[in-house]
């Protein structure tokens, strides 16, 4: 029988393998979706950690969310000069600023604000991912003569 430590390790290994499989099979936009979902989850966990007084975990989860947001910001192609990229860049910088404040103040309301921003934008990325997947499937079917 598995003890709780072994079970936890098994769950972590499974989660890591599932994540690797999801990332391996994901499109670039699909990876953005996964990153948004990861940041949202980290912020939810950080809020719970604040309420439970687990400040080390809070710091780790906020740091994770900040790393994800910074990664999303760095991935923007600002050279193209699109308004959407510039607006997202500004929004990501704002989110990082607010997360820094949340860290210093142990303020779950700030975490909720940033999480809500991410949750507002996420459906647009999910829609683009679905449209790209549908277009790719249609193109593949056309090539095979289906």
FENRAWO-V601328 format. One record per run of one state. SS is the DSSP state (~ for helix, > for strand, _ for the rest). FROM is the first residue (numbers start at 1). LEN is the number of residues. If there is no record, write none. Layout:
BEGIN
SS,FROM,LEN
SS,FROM,LEN
END
This chain:
BEGIN
_,1,3
~,4,21
_,25,3
~,28,25
_,53,2
~,55,21
_,76,2
~,78,3
_,81,2
~,83,23
_,106,2
~,108,37
_,145,2
END
